[in-house]
Amino acid sequence: MSDAPARVVFTTGFSRRYTGGVTEFAIEAKTLRGVIKAMDTLYPGLGDHLEEETTVAIDGELHEVGTMVSMFQAHGFEVRHLESLREHYALTLRHWVANLAKRFDEAVEEVGAERARVWRLYMSGSAYGFERHHLEIHQILCAKPVSGQSGWELRTDFEPKF
């Protein structure tokens, strides 16, 4: 485990509600529970919200869909279609958890009990978050027009043509 401070990043909306707009923090903590406790010390009462609304993206960043659309547009892309896949992810994760449960002994043999339990908890928690709209995921289809032309056919639906 690294001795470097944990980098904590909140979405703009979350930070406006709870930290006065501050989005990034370097927190000295070795566990997620320690991060939550340190953040609650900085912003009393925040710990309760983090317990309910925390999403962990290890070595990743989470951006609100509006931020992503703005970034695409700022770089010359045109958004052609945007779709929430939240309910689909909840269902998919529930299937994955069920499959893991059916073959849990095999998973333990392959990756060890601790890692298998972590993945079961991660997938179950993520499914719960998607089901209750604490987590979101979107698919954004963009095109970069050349001389005003997107290069896309005009379509009224987005169903694949096989």
C-alpha positions, 0 to 999 in steps of 0.5 A: 500500500502506498504511503501517499495521501489519498486523492479524493475528488467530488463531482461539482454538484456534490461539492457545491452541496457539501464542501462549498465547491471544493472538489479535490482533497489529499487525505492522509488515510489508509482505508476508505473508512479513514477517508470518510472520517477525515472528511467528516472532520473537515466538514462536520456531518459530511461523513453521513452523506459519504456513507450513503453517496460514495462511489470509489473510482480507483485511479479513475475520475467520475464526471457528471454527464453534463460536464462530459457533453460540454467537454465534447462540444468544446472540442468540436464534437456534436452529440448525436445520442445520449442514453442512460444505462442505469437500469441495465447496469443494475440488472447486469450486475445482479446477474453477475452476482448470481453467477459469482454466487453459483461458482463462488468456490471456483472464484475463491480457488482462482483469486482467493477468498478476500478478492472474491468477497470484495468483488461480490460486495463491489458488484452488489453495492453497485447494483444497489446504487444503480437501482436507487439512482445513487449511481448513473452511467451514460452512453454518449454517441458523438460525431465530429462534423467536417464542413458541416457534415456529420457523416451519419445517416439520418435515422429515427431509431438506434436499433442495429440493422443486422 
